[in-house]
Amino acid sequence: MGSETEAASAHGSGKSTRALDPALLSNQRPTIELASEPQLSRTLFLHLAELGVFLAAVIGAVALGLGITDYFSEQPYIGAYLLAYAGFRVADLLVRDGRPDPRGDELGRRIAEQMPLLVLFAAAPFERTYIFGGEAPQWLSAFGLLLALAGLWIALGARIQLAFYSIDPADPSRRVLVKTLFYRHIRHPMYLGMFLALASWPLLYGAPIVLVTTLVVGGVITFRLIHADEMQLRERFGADYQEYLRETDALIPSMW
């Protein structure tokens, strides 16, 4: 009502009026920006993830205080697997070629990608302890460790190949298609190696339910990753990659 009255008064008096400076209006009427709902959800997720990491660290500290080192001394295959997996993750970071991730580098995405691994690492000992009880056969744990070491070796070797052989020596900014060593036999050795390493974790504990679940869920995830990667590689390398598709199997030589 006030604005309409002032406008009418100014028009009736015949006096010219000067438009108000938008800057003055913005100073007189401060605006409050409210976070959108997706932003709130993402922030809440990050805080929950941070809290989860902290609680996991607390539980780990308590476990160390209760003598978890004695457990690893009694279960050498479990301790060896965890050491090998930790070493692989560190080496994997060191040999990455530094290319930006096309999906972005958001903390929330990275944490979300690690959640299935945390569930896997917790589910296998839970099944052995609360469903079957006792200890897994030594030969089965030993086989699981050997399978894990083979998978980590394949995955890390493939990562090293991509880091050093996917760059064109004549033009470092240009990428070339790697088709030697591991990639001579299968197109996705990194996925194969990680699949073997993760599937071997339930074997260490003799956890058949977790093993079957890992094979099914891991197979679906691996298939989707392969499909997404090959779409990008077709666009990048064109006919060269199409020929590579015809000549090389995806994960299992002479099978698939």
Secondary structure per residue as TSV (DSSP state, phi and psi in degrees):
chain	resnum	aa	ss	phi	psi
A	1	M	-	360.0	-43.1
A	2	G	H	-59.9	-43.8
A	3	S	H	-67.5	-40.8
A	4	E	H	-65.3	-39.4
A	5	T	H	-65.3	-43.6
A	6	E	H	-64.3	-38.7
A	7	A	H	-66.8	-41.9
A	8	A	H	-66.0	-40.3
A	9	S	H	-63.1	-42.5
A	10	A	H	-65.2	-39.4
A	11	H	H	-69.3	-37.6
A	12	G	H	-72.5	-30.0
A	13	S	H	-77.3	-14.2
A	14	G	T	76.1	6.4
A	15	K	-	-87.3	142.0
A	16	S	-	-74.6	143.4
A	17	T	-	-116.3	150.4
A	18	R	-	-103.0	132.5
A	19	A	-	-61.9	139.5
A	20	L	-	-69.5	142.0
A	21	D	-	-69.4	122.9
A	22	P	H	-56.5	-30.8
A	23	A	H	-65.1	-38.1
A	24	L	H	-66.5	-38.4
A	25	L	H	-63.2	-40.6
A	26	S	H	-67.5	-30.1
A	27	N	H	-75.9	-35.2
A	28	Q	H	-76.7	-29.2
A	29	R	S	-120.4	81.0
A	30	P	-	-62.5	136.8
A	31	T	-	-96.6	147.7
A	32	I	-	-113.2	115.4
A	33	E	-	-86.7	122.5
A	34	L	-	-96.3	137.8
A	35	A	-	-67.6	137.7
A	36	S	-	-69.6	162.3
A	37	E	H	-62.1	-42.4
A	38	P	H	-60.1	-37.3
A	39	Q	H	-65.0	-41.1
A	40	L	H	-62.9	-42.1
A	41	S	H	-63.7	-42.3
A	42	R	H	-65.8	-41.2
A	43	T	H	-64.9	-42.4
A	44	L	H	-62.1	-41.1
A	45	F	H	-63.1	-41.6
A	46	L	H	-65.1	-39.4
A	47	H	H	-66.7	-39.5
A	48	L	H	-66.0	-40.1
A	49	A	H	-64.7	-41.2
A	50	E	H	-61.4	-41.9
A	51	L	H	-64.6	-39.2
A	52	G	H	-63.1	-41.8
A	53	V	H	-63.3	-41.9
A	54	F	H	-63.5	-44.4
A	55	L	H	-64.9	-37.4
A	56	A	H	-63.6	-39.2
A	57	A	H	-65.3	-38.3
A	58	V	H	-63.9	-45.3
A	59	I	H	-61.8	-40.7
A	60	G	H	-63.4	-39.7
A	61	A	H	-64.9	-41.5
A	62	V	H	-64.0	-41.0
A	63	A	H	-62.0	-39.0
A	64	L	H	-63.6	-40.3
A	65	G	H	-66.7	-26.9
A	66	L	T	-87.4	0.8
A	67	G	T	98.3	38.7
A	68	I	H	-67.2	-21.8
A	69	T	H	-62.3	-33.1
A	70	D	H	-64.2	-35.6
A	71	Y	H	-63.7	-44.1
A	72	F	H	-67.8	-32.0
A	73	S	H	-67.7	-29.9
A	74	E	H	-85.7	-19.6
A	75	Q	-	-122.7	74.4
A	76	P	H	-64.1	-30.2
A	77	Y	H	-67.9	-36.5
A	78	I	H	-66.2	-47.1
A	79	G	H	-61.7	-39.9
A	80	A	H	-65.6	-39.8
A	81	Y	H	-61.8	-48.2
A	82	L	H	-63.4	-38.5
A	83	L	H	-64.3	-43.3
A	84	A	H	-65.1	-41.4
A	85	Y	H	-66.9	-42.0
A	86	A	H	-62.8	-42.1
A	87	G	H	-62.7	-38.4
A	88	F	H	-63.3	-44.4
A	89	R	H	-62.8	-39.2
A	90	V	H	-67.0	-46.6
A	91	A	H	-63.6	-36.5
A	92	D	H	-61.6	-39.9
A	93	L	H	-66.9	-37.5
A	94	L	H	-70.0	-31.0
A	95	V	H	-98.8	0.5
A	96	R	-	-60.0	144.4
A	97	D	-	-84.6	2.1
A	98	G	-	83.1	5.3
A	99	R	-	-69.4	141.1
A	100	P	-	-67.2	143.4
A	101	D	-	-74.4	122.9
A	102	P	T	-62.5	-20.2
A	103	R	T	-85.2	-1.2
A	104	G	-	96.9	176.0
A	105	D	-	-126.4	36.8
A	106	E	-	-71.6	140.2
A	107	L	H	-62.3	-40.2
A	108	G	H	-60.9	-41.4
A	109	R	H	-65.7	-41.6
A	110	R	H	-64.6	-40.2
A	111	I	H	-66.6	-41.9
A	112	A	H	-62.1	-35.2
A	113	E	H	-69.2	-24.4
A	114	Q	H	-87.7	-14.1
A	115	M	H	-60.5	-44.2
A	116	P	H	-59.2	-33.3
A	117	L	H	-66.3	-41.4
A	118	L	H	-63.3	-39.8
A	119	V	H	-63.5	-42.8
A	120	L	H	-61.5	-47.2
A	121	F	H	-65.8	-26.8
A	122	A	H	-86.0	-32.5
A	123	A	H	-71.1	-39.0
A	124	A	H	-63.4	-52.0
A	125	P	H	-65.2	-30.2
A	126	F	H	-63.5	-45.4
A	127	E	H	-62.2	-44.2
A	128	R	I	-65.0	-39.5
A	129	T	I	-76.3	-45.4
A	130	Y	I	-103.6	-10.5
A	131	I	I	-110.8	-52.8
A	132	F	I	-97.1	-36.7
A	133	G	-	73.3	170.5
A	134	G	S	71.5	-162.6
A	135	E	-	-114.9	151.5
A	136	A	-	-71.3	150.4
A	137	P	-	-56.5	141.1
A	138	Q	H	-62.0	-38.4
A	139	W	H	-65.8	-34.1
A	140	L	H	-70.8	-40.9
A	141	S	H	-64.1	-40.7
A	142	A	H	-63.8	-41.5
A	143	F	H	-63.9	-40.9
A	144	G	H	-61.5	-39.7
A	145	L	H	-66.2	-43.0
A	146	L	H	-62.8	-40.4
A	147	L	H	-64.7	-39.8
A	148	A	H	-65.2	-44.0
A	149	L	H	-63.1	-39.4
A	150	A	H	-64.7	-43.5
A	151	G	H	-64.4	-43.7
A	152	L	H	-65.4	-36.3
A	153	W	H	-64.0	-43.1
A	154	I	H	-64.8	-45.9
A	155	A	H	-64.3	-44.6
A	156	L	H	-69.1	-39.7
A	157	G	H	-61.1	-40.5
A	158	A	H	-66.1	-39.4
A	159	R	H	-62.5	-42.0
A	160	I	H	-63.3	-40.5
A	161	Q	H	-58.7	-47.7
A	162	L	H	-64.1	-36.1
A	163	A	H	-67.5	-34.3
A	164	F	H	-107.9	-21.7
A	165	Y	H	-113.6	-2.4
A	166	S	S	-91.0	2.1
A	167	I	E	-103.0	130.5
A	168	D	E	-73.2	118.8
A	169	P	T	-59.0	-32.2
A	170	A	T	-76.1	-26.4
A	171	D	E	-143.8	93.6
A	172	P	E	-59.0	-19.9
A	173	S	E	-81.3	-8.3
A	174	R	E	-102.1	137.4
A	175	R	E	-99.1	143.9
A	176	V	-	-118.9	157.4
A	177	L	-	-81.3	123.3
A	178	V	-	-86.2	124.1
A	179	K	-	-135.1	25.2
A	180	T	S	-116.5	170.2
A	181	L	T	52.7	-120.9
A	182	F	H	-58.5	-40.4
A	183	Y	H	-74.3	-5.5
A	184	R	H	-75.9	-27.4
A	185	H	H	-100.9	-37.0
A	186	I	B	-140.3	157.1
A	187	R	S	-84.6	-23.0
A	188	H	-	-132.7	65.2
A	189	P	H	-65.6	-29.4
A	190	M	H	-63.8	-43.2
A	191	Y	H	-65.9	-38.9
A	192	L	H	-62.6	-45.9
A	193	G	H	-61.9	-45.0
A	194	M	H	-67.9	-35.8
A	195	F	H	-62.7	-44.0
A	196	L	H	-65.3	-42.1
A	197	A	H	-64.8	-41.2
A	198	L	H	-76.7	-35.7
A	199	A	H	-68.9	-21.5
A	200	S	H	-77.7	-19.7
A	201	W	H	-60.3	-46.9
A	202	P	H	-62.7	-28.3
A	203	L	H	-65.6	-35.2
A	204	L	H	-59.8	-33.2
A	205	Y	H	-99.3	-6.1
A	206	G	T	63.6	51.6
A	207	A	-	-112.9	89.8
A	208	P	H	-66.9	-34.3
A	209	I	H	-65.5	-46.4
A	210	V	H	-66.2	-35.1
A	211	L	H	-62.7	-48.9
A	212	V	H	-63.4	-42.0
A	213	T	H	-62.0	-41.4
A	214	T	H	-64.3	-41.3
A	215	L	H	-64.3	-41.8
A	216	V	H	-71.8	-54.3
A	217	V	H	-65.6	-43.8
A	218	G	H	-62.7	-36.6
A	219	G	H	-64.8	-42.3
A	220	V	H	-64.7	-45.5
A	221	I	H	-63.4	-43.5
A	222	T	H	-62.5	-41.9
A	223	F	H	-61.2	-42.4
A	224	R	H	-66.5	-39.8
A	225	L	H	-64.3	-41.6
A	226	I	H	-62.5	-44.2
A	227	H	H	-61.1	-44.6
A	228	A	H	-65.7	-42.9
A	229	D	H	-63.9	-41.6
A	230	E	H	-71.6	-27.9
A	231	M	H	-63.9	-42.8
A	232	Q	H	-67.5	-39.6
A	233	L	H	-69.1	-34.0
A	234	R	H	-62.4	-42.2
A	235	E	H	-67.4	-35.0
A	236	R	H	-78.9	-43.6
A	237	F	H	-108.5	-9.7
A	238	G	T	60.9	-128.8
A	239	A	H	-63.0	-31.1
A	240	D	H	-62.1	-40.9
A	241	Y	H	-75.0	-32.2
A	242	Q	H	-60.5	-41.8
A	243	E	H	-65.5	-39.4
A	244	Y	H	-62.8	-36.5
A	245	L	H	-62.0	-41.5
A	246	R	H	-71.1	-30.1
A	247	E	H	-91.8	-19.5
A	248	T	S	-128.1	141.6
A	249	D	B	-80.9	163.2
A	250	A	S	-75.9	-57.5
A	251	L	S	-126.9	-36.4
A	252	I	S	-117.2	115.8
A	253	P	T	-58.3	135.7
A	254	S	T	66.0	9.6
A	255	M	T	-128.7	-57.8
A	256	W	-	-156.7	360.0
